[in-house]
Amino acid sequence: MNSIDISKCIFKKLTQELVQEASPFDCGKSDLNEFFENDAFNFELQLFGKTYCFLSNSNEKEIISIFTISNDSVKVRTLPEESKRQLRRNIPEQKQRLRNYPAVLIGRLGVNRKYTNSGIGSQILDFLKSWFREENNKTGCRFLIVDAYNSEQVISFYGKNGFSFLFDNEKIEAKFLGISLKPSESLRTRIMFYDLIEIFV
């Protein structure tokens, strides 16, 4: 296992030129690799999101991690009561009547397989938490949200980094999303959130 401190890495917006010049990026998930290699740029052209990466400080051709983010919101008025209570836990009463709470969606997040289990994923999340609490951030953002792959490893990763389920269980989430699940089926992803007010600045 290789360890690395991303604060010492090079932070850049992902471009086609960068991908062409860099060593092939492999995060161990073919759909993510394909997105970062090709689809991310069409995604950005349509203003659906922006993709950024960290490059090794000692080898600028090595991509350490890539992530895609976009504007989003949590439509609180349509949520089940328990989900509303979770979201409103740290929100002043006079602001709880807002229909939507501003959020940023972490649409994709991949870490180079060379650095699997080295803590880089957690460092990326810490970076994003701080990034959207900076004073020079151009927009309000209360929550980070993610559609996390519904696997024990991924759910545990986000849970350890302070993210909570938006819905108490898969049955409630499936009903809210209009998905019909058989008793033996599971959702492909679970919606999780992090309240940025918990970061002290």
C-alpha positions as semicolon CSV with decimal commas, in nm:
position;residue;x (nm);y (nm);z (nm)
1;M;0,000;0,000;0,000
2;N;0,135;0,341;-0,102
3;S;0,057;0,645;0,112
4;I;0,045;1,003;-0,008
5;D;-0,055;1,344;0,124
6;I;-0,285;1,517;-0,127
7;S;-0,202;1,857;0,020
8;K;0,138;1,808;-0,145
9;C;-0,014;1,698;-0,476
10;I;-0,095;1,913;-0,780
11;F;-0,463;2,008;-0,806
12;K;-0,600;2,066;-1,157
13;K;-0,917;2,061;-1,361
14;L;-0,926;1,745;-1,569
15;T;-0,880;1,812;-1,942
16;Q;-0,855;1,588;-2,246
17;E;-0,496;1,700;-2,295
18;L;-0,411;1,603;-1,938
19;V;-0,569;1,258;-1,979
20;Q;-0,381;1,201;-2,307
21;E;-0,047;1,296;-2,155
22;A;-0,092;1,116;-1,823
23;S;-0,044;0,749;-1,747
24;P;-0,368;0,548;-1,783
25;F;-0,591;0,599;-1,480
26;D;-0,743;0,287;-1,324
27;C;-0,957;0,307;-1,011
28;G;-1,067;-0,056;-1,035
29;K;-1,416;0,025;-1,167
30;S;-1,451;0,011;-1,544
31;D;-1,754;0,241;-1,557
32;L;-1,570;0,512;-1,363
33;N;-1,255;0,471;-1,575
34;E;-1,465;0,510;-1,890
35;F;-1,638;0,819;-1,754
36;F;-1,315;0,994;-1,658
37;E;-1,145;0,905;-1,987
38;N;-1,427;1,006;-2,222
39;D;-1,764;1,112;-2,083
40;A;-1,648;1,371;-1,830
41;F;-1,570;1,620;-2,104
42;N;-1,910;1,593;-2,273
43;F;-2,061;1,618;-1,925
44;E;-1,880;1,948;-1,874
45;L;-1,972;2,081;-2,221
46;Q;-2,337;2,041;-2,125
47;L;-2,269;2,224;-1,794
48;F;-2,373;1,915;-1,596
49;G;-2,061;1,906;-1,379
50;K;-1,690;1,972;-1,355
51;T;-1,415;1,719;-1,304
52;Y;-1,094;1,776;-1,110
53;C;-0,790;1,567;-1,027
54;F;-0,485;1,544;-0,805
55;L;-0,153;1,465;-0,971
56;S;0,156;1,325;-0,803
57;N;0,399;1,600;-0,706
58;S;0,691;1,378;-0,801
59;N;0,540;1,253;-1,129
60;E;0,292;1,486;-1,299
61;K;0,189;1,207;-1,538
62;E;0,046;1,005;-1,250
63;I;-0,316;1,082;-1,159
64;I;-0,378;1,007;-0,792
65;S;-0,752;1,073;-0,779
66;I;-1,035;1,221;-0,988
67;F;-1,374;1,353;-0,885
68;T;-1,674;1,516;-1,053
69;I;-1,901;1,763;-0,876
70;S;-2,217;1,952;-0,971
71;N;-2,476;2,181;-0,816
72;D;-2,775;2,012;-0,659
73;S;-3,032;2,060;-0,386
74;V;-3,219;1,857;-0,130
75;K;-3,592;1,899;-0,192
76;V;-3,683;1,882;0,172
77;R;-4,060;1,935;0,150
78;T;-4,113;1,609;-0,038
79;L;-3,909;1,399;0,204
80;P;-4,045;1,162;0,470
81;E;-4,068;1,320;0,817
82;E;-3,772;1,129;0,958
83;S;-3,550;1,246;0,671
84;K;-3,663;1,604;0,729
85;R;-3,571;1,578;1,097
86;Q;-3,223;1,451;1,010
87;L;-3,158;1,737;0,769
88;R;-3,300;2,005;0,997
89;R;-3,111;1,895;1,306
90;N;-2,869;2,190;1,289
91;I;-3,086;2,435;1,095
92;P;-3,244;2,731;1,278
93;E;-3,621;2,702;1,306
94;Q;-3,690;3,011;1,095
95;K;-3,495;2,856;0,803
96;Q;-3,658;2,513;0,821
97;R;-3,942;2,623;0,594
98;L;-3,719;2,648;0,288
99;R;-3,837;2,416;0,010
100;N;-3,486;2,326;-0,100
101;Y;-3,149;2,321;0,073
102;P;-2,846;2,401;-0,146
103;A;-2,605;2,113;-0,198
104;V;-2,317;1,990;-0,407
105;L;-2,334;1,642;-0,557
106;I;-2,021;1,430;-0,565
107;G;-2,117;1,258;-0,888
108;R;-1,802;1,049;-0,938
109;L;-1,500;0,977;-0,719
110;G;-1,213;0,748;-0,815
111;V;-0,876;0,674;-0,654
112;N;-0,584;0,522;-0,843
113;R;-0,567;0,149;-0,760
114;K;-0,202;0,196;-0,668
115;Y;-0,323;0,392;-0,363
116;T;-0,617;0,176;-0,258
117;N;-0,676;0,172;0,119
118;S;-0,421;0,449;0,175
119;G;-0,671;0,704;0,305
120;I;-0,676;0,919;-0,010
121;G;-1,053;0,891;-0,049
122;S;-1,100;1,036;0,298
123;Q;-0,852;1,312;0,220
124;I;-1,053;1,401;-0,092
125;L;-1,373;1,425;0,111
126;D;-1,198;1,643;0,370
127;F;-1,074;1,863;0,086
128;L;-1,428;1,901;-0,053
129;K;-1,573;1,976;0,289
130;S;-1,322;2,256;0,339
131;W;-1,344;2,379;-0,021
132;F;-1,714;2,454;0,008
133;R;-1,675;2,625;0,344
134;E;-1,407;2,867;0,228
135;E;-1,494;3,237;0,247
136;N;-1,422;3,288;-0,124
137;N;-1,668;3,016;-0,229
138;K;-1,899;3,184;-0,481
139;T;-2,223;3,016;-0,376
140;G;-2,401;2,887;-0,069
141;C;-2,375;2,515;-0,011
142;R;-2,517;2,350;0,300
143;F;-2,480;1,980;0,216
144;L;-2,254;1,743;0,029
145;I;-2,457;1,457;-0,116
146;V;-2,363;1,136;-0,291
147;D;-2,536;0,843;-0,455
148;A;-2,310;0,584;-0,298
149;Y;-2,274;0,239;-0,450
150;N;-2,480;0,012;-0,228
151;S;-2,194;-0,210;-0,117
152;E;-2,072;-0,265;0,236
153;Q;-1,727;-0,124;0,157
154;V;-1,852;0,198;-0,006
155;I;-2,128;0,263;0,248
156;S;-1,880;0,207;0,531
157;F;-1,632;0,447;0,368
158;Y;-1,881;0,733;0,353
159;G;-2,017;0,652;0,697
160;K;-1,669;0,675;0,849
161;N;-1,634;1,016;0,684
162;G;-1,944;1,157;0,852
163;F;-2,205;1,091;0,583
164;S;-2,551;0,970;0,685
165;F;-2,833;0,801;0,495
166;L;-3,101;1,041;0,377
167;F;-3,359;0,764;0,416
168;D;-3,385;0,524;0,710
169;N;-3,393;0,213;0,494
170;E;-3,394;0,096;0,134
171;K;-3,768;0,030;0,130
172;I;-3,847;0,393;0,213
173;E;-3,585;0,521;-0,031
174;A;-3,713;0,299;-0,313
175;K;-4,070;0,419;-0,255
176;F;-3,958;0,784;-0,259
177;L;-3,765;0,728;-0,585
178;G;-4,053;0,538;-0,745
179;I;-3,852;0,217;-0,770
180;S;-4,026;-0,117;-0,731
181;L;-3,804;-0,363;-0,543
182;K;-3,861;-0,735;-0,508
183;P;-3,808;-0,871;-0,153
184;S;-3,468;-1,012;-0,249
185;E;-3,352;-0,701;-0,438
186;S;-3,141;-0,410;-0,317
187;L;-3,103;-0,057;-0,446
188;R;-2,800;-0,003;-0,669
189;T;-2,710;0,315;-0,480
190;R;-2,801;0,487;-0,152
191;I;-2,836;0,863;-0,108
192;M;-2,608;0,992;0,168
193;F;-2,539;1,345;0,293
194;Y;-2,293;1,547;0,498
195;D;-2,393;1,871;0,673
196;L;-2,117;2,127;0,607
197;I;-2,223;2,335;0,908
198;E;-2,042;2,073;1,117
199;I;-1,708;2,203;0,988
200;F;-1,562;2,466;1,216
201;V;-1,421;2,766;1,033
